[in-house]
Every structure is written in C-alpha cells, then in structure tokens.
Amino acid sequence: MKAADARVLLTGASGGIGQVMAATLLQAGASVMLVGRNEARLSILSEDLTRRLNVPADRITWQATDLLSNDGLTGLAHAAATWGANVVVHNAGVPSFGPLAAADTGEIARVLHTNLLAPMLLTQALLPHLHRQKRAQVICVGSTLGSIGLPGFSVYGASKFGLRGFAEALRRELADTAVRVQYLGPRSTHTTFNSPQVESYNLATGTAQDMPATVATALLEMLESESAQRFLGFPEKLAARINGCAPSLLDSAFNKHRQVLSGALTQALTPPARPTASGNPT
C-alpha cells in the first residue's frame, strides 16, 4: 500500500519509537491516528507534528485508550473504524528485564497482556472493518527477542515470541483475503524504553543499538512493500535465522549474557557493607 493511501492506527504513538514512526508516516503522506494512554501527551504530540511537519489537520487525530481495558479496546476499535483506518500498527509495549526468579507476578501479567493479548484482541475487534477495505494491513512491531531467547528477557521475550507466532499464523489464515499481516523485528533501540540496568547489560555484552529513525524507516518500507517479515541489524538477522533452524547451536553464544545477568543479580542481592565505628566500610 502506498503511504498516501494509508490511514494508520498507531498504538504506542507517544513513546520514543512511536513519535518517530508517526512523523515518518506523516511525512510520507499517510494519515495517522495516534493512540496512547495519556490524553495530554497525545494532544501535545498531535499539535507539534501538525505544526512542525505542516500537516493538514484532517490527516492526524488521536485517541487516548487503555489497551488493558475491554471497554478501551472496544472504544478504540469503534473510533478507528469510524475514522476509516486501513492499517493497524501494534507498536505499544512495556519492558521487562531481569532473572525470572526475581520477576513480580503482576509485572509478568502486565507484560503479556500489553505486548501480546492486547494486539490480538484489538486485531480481532477490527477484523470485520478491515475485511471491508479494498486493502488493509496489520503490522506487529515485535523484537529480535521474539526470535532469540536471551538471558534476562524470559518474560519480555515470551511476549514477543507470542506476537511473532500470532502474526505468522494470522498471515497464513488471511492469505486469501485483502488483509495482509506483517511482523517487524527491531533489535535493541536507543530510547528511554531501556532501563539503566538494560543499558549496562547491553554495554557489558556488546549489544548494538539502532536509533528510532531506523525502525521508523523500516516500518514505512514494510507498509509500502507489504513484505511478510523483517528483522533489523546484523548479526541479529543471521542469529534469528540460525535460532529458527537449530536453536541449541546458539546456546553457548549467550554464556556471557548469562554471566553478566548472574553478576547483576548477585550484586543486587548483596547487602551493603556495615560501617565500622569510624564510619568506614568493614
């Protein structure tokens, strides 16, 4: 689909990658519905994009929605259908990093709900509308961690592995319809999505990072090419292929990642040294 013909519902629009995606799509001629939780941030972002990019007001709108709420998803699906969306970009997500043993059960549920269940339910709610379009696309923004299991990312990786499986299965399910389902797998990207702990982990393990513009450009290219799946970065793209064919071959390649994670956990669980009477550590 040409960008000029696209009316894009973009979740996670106020995030670090989402803001750049919105600008890239608008500059290419698409119309965009910005979706996020914070009404004030969406309003400010909409005004900024309209002014900075000189975009006509009828090409940009926004919808504040809680993707974890059934009512929120229903309301968003109705608003998107009324607006005439023909492209859905599932970009919203929440992070999770650390050993599974230390993970909060509430956090696990929130990550899986936001990153996997919400895109599935929103897609399901929008399918009747999308089937009425001459051409429609659903683009799931996942991660290379949805193809490569990495120590420290068992929860986040599970959500993205699930999202990739959802996109793949639905793509095949809808192959004889006008709805195209796609999956974009960025590698680590330099935004505030990454906590200081993740930044330290990436530095210690030599993990490369892309800028948000790289991901946004890839999204635009996928929109127009309608390609089924794309991973970003090298050697991540190669690792994803190898892991898909023979995952055990890569197990030892992540020994350093496991050691860094174990060291971070040990440090976090070690109580600080008790001071002596003179005030110096023992």
C-alpha positions as CSV (number, residue, x, y, z in Angstrom):
1,M,0.0,0.0,0.0
2,K,1.3,3.5,-0.8
3,A,1.7,5.7,2.2
4,A,-0.6,8.3,0.7
5,D,-3.4,5.7,0.7
6,A,-2.8,4.6,4.3
7,R,-4.9,5.6,7.3
8,V,-2.8,4.2,10.1
9,L,-3.9,3.4,13.7
10,L,-0.6,3.6,15.6
11,T,-0.5,2.3,19.2
12,G,2.3,3.4,21.5
13,A,2.4,6.7,19.5
14,S,3.8,8.8,22.3
15,G,6.8,6.6,23.0
16,G,10.3,7.1,21.8
17,I,9.9,4.9,18.6
18,G,6.2,5.8,18.2
19,Q,6.8,9.5,17.9
20,V,9.4,9.0,15.1
21,M,7.1,6.5,13.4
22,A,4.3,9.0,13.4
23,A,6.4,11.7,11.9
24,T,7.9,9.4,9.3
25,L,4.4,8.1,8.2
26,L,3.0,11.7,8.0
27,Q,6.0,12.9,6.0
28,A,5.4,10.1,3.5
29,G,1.8,11.2,3.1
30,A,-0.1,8.8,5.4
31,S,-2.9,9.9,7.8
32,V,-2.3,8.8,11.4
33,M,-4.4,8.1,14.4
34,L,-2.1,8.5,17.5
35,V,-3.0,6.0,20.2
36,G,-1.7,6.1,23.8
37,R,-2.8,6.3,27.4
38,N,-2.0,9.9,28.2
39,E,-4.5,12.4,26.7
40,A,-2.3,15.4,27.4
41,R,0.8,13.9,25.7
42,L,-1.2,12.8,22.7
43,S,-2.7,16.3,22.3
44,I,0.7,18.0,22.5
45,L,2.2,15.5,20.1
46,S,-0.6,16.0,17.6
47,E,-0.2,19.8,17.7
48,D,3.6,19.5,17.5
49,L,3.5,17.2,14.5
50,T,0.9,19.3,12.7
51,R,2.9,22.5,13.2
52,R,6.4,21.0,12.6
53,L,5.6,19.0,9.6
54,N,3.0,21.4,8.2
55,V,0.4,18.5,8.1
56,P,-3.2,19.3,7.3
57,A,-5.3,18.9,10.5
58,D,-7.5,16.2,8.8
59,R,-4.5,13.9,8.4
60,I,-3.8,13.5,12.1
61,T,-6.0,12.6,15.0
62,W,-5.6,11.0,18.4
63,Q,-7.3,8.6,20.8
64,A,-6.5,8.1,24.5
65,T,-7.1,4.5,25.3
66,D,-6.2,1.9,28.0
67,L,-5.3,-1.2,25.9
68,L,-5.6,-3.3,29.0
69,S,-9.3,-2.5,29.3
70,N,-12.0,-4.3,27.4
71,D,-14.0,-1.1,27.1
72,G,-10.9,0.7,26.0
73,L,-10.3,-1.8,23.2
74,T,-13.9,-1.7,22.1
75,G,-14.0,2.0,22.0
76,L,-10.7,2.2,20.1
77,A,-11.9,-0.3,17.5
78,H,-15.1,1.7,17.0
79,A,-13.2,5.0,16.7
80,A,-10.7,3.5,14.2
81,A,-13.5,2.1,12.1
82,T,-15.4,5.3,12.1
83,W,-12.2,7.2,11.1
84,G,-11.6,4.7,8.3
85,A,-8.3,3.1,9.4
86,N,-6.9,0.6,6.9
87,V,-3.6,-0.1,8.6
88,V,-3.0,-1.1,12.2
89,V,0.4,-0.8,13.7
90,H,0.8,-2.7,17.0
91,N,3.7,-0.7,18.5
92,A,2.6,-0.3,22.1
93,G,4.6,-2.4,24.6
94,V,6.1,-2.4,28.1
95,P,9.6,-3.7,29.0
96,S,10.7,-6.4,31.4
97,F,14.3,-7.3,32.3
98,G,15.9,-9.5,34.9
99,P,16.0,-13.1,36.2
100,L,12.7,-14.8,36.2
101,A,13.2,-15.7,39.8
102,A,13.1,-12.0,40.7
103,A,10.2,-11.1,38.5
104,D,7.0,-9.7,40.0
105,T,3.9,-11.8,39.1
106,G,1.9,-8.7,38.4
107,E,4.6,-7.4,36.1
108,I,4.6,-10.7,34.2
109,A,0.8,-10.5,33.6
110,R,1.1,-6.8,32.6
111,V,3.8,-7.5,30.0
112,L,2.0,-10.4,28.4
113,H,-1.3,-8.5,28.4
114,T,0.1,-5.4,26.9
115,N,2.6,-6.9,24.4
116,L,0.6,-9.9,23.3
117,L,-3.0,-10.1,24.4
118,A,-4.0,-6.5,23.6
119,P,-2.8,-6.7,20.0
120,M,-4.6,-10.0,19.5
121,L,-7.9,-8.6,20.9
122,L,-7.6,-5.3,19.0
123,T,-7.0,-7.1,15.8
124,Q,-9.9,-9.4,16.4
125,A,-12.2,-6.4,17.1
126,L,-11.1,-4.6,13.9
127,L,-11.2,-7.6,11.5
128,P,-14.8,-7.1,10.4
129,H,-13.9,-3.5,9.4
130,L,-10.6,-4.4,7.8
131,H,-12.2,-7.0,5.7
132,R,-14.5,-4.3,4.2
133,Q,-11.5,-2.4,3.0
134,K,-10.1,-2.7,-0.5
135,R,-6.7,-3.3,1.0
136,A,-5.7,-3.5,4.7
137,Q,-2.6,-4.3,6.7
138,V,-1.8,-5.3,10.3
139,I,1.8,-4.7,11.2
140,C,3.1,-6.2,14.5
141,V,6.2,-4.5,15.9
142,G,8.0,-7.2,17.8
143,S,11.7,-7.6,18.5
144,T,14.6,-9.8,17.7
145,L,14.0,-11.1,21.2
146,G,10.9,-12.6,19.7
147,S,13.2,-15.0,17.7
148,I,16.2,-15.3,20.0
149,G,15.8,-16.2,23.7
150,L,18.2,-14.1,25.7
151,P,19.0,-14.5,29.4
152,G,17.3,-11.7,31.3
153,F,14.4,-11.4,28.9
154,S,12.4,-14.5,29.5
155,V,9.2,-12.6,30.2
156,Y,9.6,-9.9,27.5
157,G,10.9,-12.5,25.0
158,A,7.9,-14.7,25.7
159,S,5.5,-11.8,24.8
160,K,7.4,-11.1,21.6
161,F,7.7,-14.8,20.6
162,G,4.0,-15.0,21.0
163,L,3.4,-11.9,19.0
164,R,5.5,-13.3,16.2
165,G,3.6,-16.5,16.3
166,F,0.3,-14.7,16.2
167,A,1.4,-12.6,13.2
168,E,2.7,-15.7,11.3
169,A,-0.4,-17.8,11.9
170,L,-2.8,-14.9,11.1
171,R,-0.9,-14.1,7.9
172,R,-1.5,-17.6,6.7
173,E,-5.1,-17.6,7.9
174,L,-5.9,-14.5,6.0
175,A,-3.8,-15.2,2.9
176,D,-6.8,-15.4,0.6
177,T,-8.2,-12.1,1.8
178,A,-7.4,-8.4,1.3
179,V,-5.8,-8.2,4.8
180,R,-2.0,-8.5,5.0
181,V,-0.4,-9.4,8.3
182,Q,3.3,-8.4,8.8
183,Y,5.9,-8.7,11.5
184,L,8.8,-6.2,12.1
185,G,11.5,-7.3,14.5
186,P,13.8,-4.4,15.5
187,R,16.9,-5.1,17.6
188,S,17.7,-3.0,20.7
189,T,16.8,0.6,20.1
190,H,18.2,3.7,21.8
191,T,15.2,5.1,23.8
192,T,14.1,5.5,27.4
193,F,12.3,2.2,27.0
194,N,15.6,0.7,28.1
195,S,16.2,1.0,31.8
196,P,19.7,1.8,33.1
197,Q,20.1,-1.8,34.0
198,V,19.4,-2.8,30.4
199,E,21.8,-0.2,29.1
200,S,24.5,-1.6,31.4
201,Y,23.7,-5.1,30.3
202,N,23.9,-4.1,26.6
203,L,27.2,-2.3,27.2
204,A,28.7,-5.3,29.0
205,T,27.6,-7.8,26.4
206,G,28.4,-5.7,23.4
207,T,24.8,-5.4,22.2
208,A,24.5,-2.9,19.4
209,Q,21.6,-0.4,19.3
210,D,19.7,1.4,16.5
211,M,18.2,4.8,16.5
212,P,14.3,5.1,16.4
213,A,14.6,6.5,12.9
214,T,16.0,3.2,11.7
215,V,12.9,1.4,12.9
216,A,10.5,4.0,11.6
217,T,12.1,3.9,8.1
218,A,11.8,0.1,8.1
219,L,8.1,0.3,9.1
220,L,7.4,2.7,6.2
221,E,9.2,0.3,3.8
222,M,7.2,-2.6,5.1
223,L,4.0,-0.7,4.7
224,E,4.7,0.0,1.0
225,S,6.3,-3.3,0.2
226,E,3.8,-5.4,2.1
227,S,6.7,-7.9,2.9
228,A,5.7,-10.6,5.4
229,Q,8.5,-10.3,7.9
230,R,11.7,-8.3,8.5
231,F,14.4,-8.3,11.2
232,L,16.8,-5.4,11.7
233,G,20.5,-5.4,12.4
234,F,23.5,-7.7,11.9
235,P,24.3,-10.2,13.4
236,E,20.8,-10.2,14.8
237,K,19.2,-11.1,11.5
238,L,21.6,-14.0,11.0
239,A,21.1,-15.2,14.6
240,A,17.3,-15.2,14.2
241,R,17.6,-17.4,11.1
242,I,20.1,-19.8,12.9
243,N,18.0,-19.9,16.0
244,G,14.9,-20.8,13.9
245,C,16.7,-23.8,12.4
246,A,18.8,-25.1,15.2
247,P,18.4,-23.1,18.4
248,S,20.7,-25.3,20.5
249,L,23.6,-24.2,18.3
250,L,23.4,-20.7,19.8
251,D,23.2,-21.7,23.5
252,S,26.9,-21.2,24.2
253,A,26.9,-17.9,22.4
254,F,25.0,-16.4,25.3
255,N,27.2,-17.6,28.1
256,K,28.5,-14.0,28.6
257,H,24.9,-12.7,28.7
258,R,24.1,-15.3,31.4
259,Q,27.2,-14.4,33.4
260,V,26.5,-10.7,33.2
261,L,22.9,-11.3,34.4
262,S,24.1,-13.5,37.3
263,G,26.6,-10.9,38.3
264,A,24.0,-8.2,38.3
265,L,21.6,-10.3,40.4
266,T,24.3,-11.2,42.9
267,Q,25.2,-7.5,43.3
268,A,21.5,-6.6,43.7
269,L,21.0,-9.2,46.4
270,T,24.2,-8.5,48.4
271,P,23.5,-6.2,51.4
272,P,25.8,-3.2,51.7
273,A,28.8,-3.4,54.0
274,R,28.1,-2.3,57.5
275,P,30.2,0.7,58.6
276,T,32.7,0.4,61.4
277,A,32.7,2.7,64.4
278,S,34.9,5.1,62.5
279,G,32.3,5.3,59.6
280,N,34.5,3.4,57.1
281,P,33.2,0.2,55.5
282,T,34.4,-3.1,57.0
